[in-house]
């Protein structure tokens, strides 16, 4: 067996491990962060939960660190009260980004983990089977419910050789994105193996596993070997190490080969993570911001090596050199080693430990200027600037370009590649986290004025009819549907107010037009709908505004689940050419919801405006149809299973 199959088999509750078969998996650990965690806790409240059942649940404050007014602070107070009420670990603001902090404090080889954040897959670096999901799925996992998924194919990536100086893990995953694009790994687990792993630390692997999601992968996994043992020893947790890997002669559904010695500095051009070229191909383009940080480059070396590149030199006056430490642990070690002094002395701007500019919460670039970032995504506007020009690159490229004010291949600097060795031990962050309280305790959820209870969504009728309010193109991300950033992110605990921002980056009249519709609303979309973040807010806000049916050429696994979980019917076009049949304003009618089960592979939709019949592909299971009929997963759980009272 390969490693992915071993991890699945050891947690299999039901189903057969064959591609396309439906499985249920036991989830050991659950993670949430503040941007998505507020809805998770509101869903636990709506389900009548008393205490979580999973082995370990942890809530991190990392996205909404910036407190421009009361709203983010109120979210923190609410989440702290929810952790005490339900029995969840609480990580205070300033501890750092959920993924590397969880890896340092709680990651254990062989465990499964579900997180209310799409980059939860980064824990595959420790040989965990870790996946992101919508909040309701995460809330149910906290309550001990198994995760349902379709058995993925396994892509085996063989890494050979060793990276050259000035090349790092970010360049490896950018090369894979160049090969596979943003949808090349749909419903696949990417498993890394080979002799090249010997030179990749656990944090190097974190970088690669983190951005596997940008290829559309379910998750990525690495073996648990001496590099993992060394990492756990560094975190004072060597007792958690177990050796895990594929059997000799294990087979894969697909295979890929990478010679690490042939990789050179890579960069993703605006505005998609797969628009990857070699850095030397865009060398010389002017840059006004260089940003180092995020869960996609969270390791100590990702800050220490740039510090040693710029140490004793000065960035130009017009350059914004932004340093966003990933954790309190990293900041502590940078201070001890003198690397923080090197960064500050060169003119770097130090920011709080957390997600910060990666989610558009501060550090927005100037309009009309190029920004280099080591973050995982460069979707349009995600930085906080509407017409941004964000490039994704390695810390080496970011630091070298910061010194010159233009994109340069770091190999062209007049210096040797800096020496760096991981320290034997690092600061233990667990004493700065509040462990679960003993249950039962009488704790009231503390809701500030911006925190609103989960909206009550109505049941689906068998006949739905109404206009196509918006026709979307290919590759619409969940950032396009619901933005992050300093304006919208503080509203993620308030669905009615947040819905005002739904699709605003594409059509700023959408909310007002939705208010005028008294019928059901349809959306039509192109290929790869809902790629990127797994935020369920991109589904629940549409449902709140009256969207009852989404019709697309194709939709990502995460977004499909989130739409269904919030009572939105999702169907795909039987023929790609049918996309051209629809126009905004067309009146549609779908009147056969009861036949969305069994052998009905295609379902009939009427375009009343154009007097045409369109046949839509139906891949909904009986259970998914029931969830949609009840108006979403919360209603379904409460009606069918009685919730968790």
Secondary structure as UniProt FT lines:
FT   HELIX           3..9
FT   TURN            10..11
FT   STRAND          12..14
FT   TURN            19..20
FT   STRAND          22..25
FT   STRAND          29..33
FT   HELIX           34..46
FT   TURN            47..48
FT   STRAND          56..60
FT   HELIX           70..86
FT   STRAND          89..91
FT   TURN            93..94
FT   HELIX           98..105
FT   TURN            109..110
FT   STRAND          112..115
FT   HELIX           118..126
FT   STRAND          129..132
FT   HELIX           135..142
FT   TURN            143..144
FT   STRAND          147..150
FT   STRAND          153..160
FT   TURN            165..166
FT   HELIX           169..180
FT   TURN            181..187
FT   STRAND          188..193
FT   HELIX           195..199
FT   HELIX           202..210
FT   HELIX           211..215
FT   STRAND          219..221
FT   HELIX           226..234
FT   TURN            235..236
FT   HELIX           238..240
FT   TURN            248..249
FT   STRAND          254..259
FT   HELIX           260..262
FT   STRAND          266..268
FT   TURN            270..271
FT   TURN            273..274
FT   STRAND          276..278
FT   HELIX           279..281
FT   TURN            283..284
FT   STRAND          289..293
FT   TURN            295..296
FT   HELIX           301..310
FT   TURN            311..312
FT   TURN            317..318
FT   STRAND          320..324
FT   HELIX           328..337
FT   HELIX           339..346
FT   STRAND          349..351
FT   HELIX           356..359
FT   TURN            367..368
FT   STRAND          370..373
FT   TURN            380..383
FT   TURN            386..387
FT   STRAND          389..392
FT   HELIX           395..404
FT   HELIX           410..412
FT   HELIX           430..432
FT   STRAND          433..434
FT   TURN            449..450
FT   STRAND          464..471
FT   HELIX           478..481
FT   HELIX           485..488
FT   HELIX           489..491
FT   TURN            492..493
FT   HELIX           495..498
FT   HELIX           499..501
FT   TURN            502..506
FT   TURN            508..509
FT   HELIX           510..516
FT   STRAND          521..525
FT   HELIX           537..544
FT   TURN            545..546
FT   STRAND          547..552
FT   HELIX           557..565
FT   TURN            566..567
FT   STRAND          569..573
FT   HELIX           576..581
FT   TURN            584..585
FT   STRAND          587..590
FT   HELIX           593..595
FT   TURN            598..599
FT   STRAND          602..607
FT   TURN            608..611
FT   STRAND          612..617
FT   HELIX           622..630
FT   HELIX           633..640
FT   TURN            643..644
//
